[in-house]
Amino acid sequence: MTPDAVASTRALLVEDDPNIVDLIRSNLAVRGFDTIVSADGARALQLLETEDPDIVLLDLMLPQADGFELCRQIRERSGVGIIVVSARGGERDKVTALHVGADDYLTKPFSIEELLARIVATLRRTRPVSPPEAAPPVLVAGDVVIDLAGQQVTARGQPVHLTPTEFALLRELAINRGKLLTHAHLLRRVWGQGYVTQTEYVRVYVRRLRAKLESAGGPPLILTHPRAGYRMAPD
């Protein structure tokens, strides 16, 4: 996906600094984005329902709102791509944001070019992806059934809701079942070329997949190879 391909994309910007709002909105507008703005959490949740944005840009430091809690609430309501854009640059803040549902984390100050690249990469993961020709349309791993074409997953007969990023990671592991995939490979294939050093992204999302798909006391679905990567358990 190129920046020109995101015309008519709707972004929800949750930010209370008018200078940053003007900077982001004006730069996204010339690239074809329709940007709607909320300065508080309650309004953001309302706009999420009424405006159906394609992506959310979320500041963590909002008046009368906990940014992490707002991120969690947005994720509970929608599979929309969420990029946290925050002045809080600590590793713990980034990991916490990923745990509660963010797809990406960008620290202020940032360049508009970097923000746009992150948006494009996140939108790419939210678009339907056809399974590779060599891959069967449905994969079964124990009691987990992965419909690659329909982008649907069931575990123990029950549907499991995965975010687009979670599904993209599961798809990459599933179509390479039994093969060790390095952190760099997974980051490049799921997040994009600019993420190959962000190993915490893979760790957090693997943990989320395990929590959603593996049963307590049952065999592991995703195997960890310390300092190397991950693989989906073979048949």
Helices and strands as residue ranges (DSSP letters): G 3-6, E 10-14, H 18-29, E 34-38, H 41-51, E 55-58, E 61-62, E 65-66, H 67-77, E 81-86, H 91-99, E 104-107, H 112-126, E 138-141, E 144-147, E 152-155, E 158-160, H 164-175, E 181-182, H 183-186, I 187-191, G 193-195, H 199-213, E 222-225, E 229-232
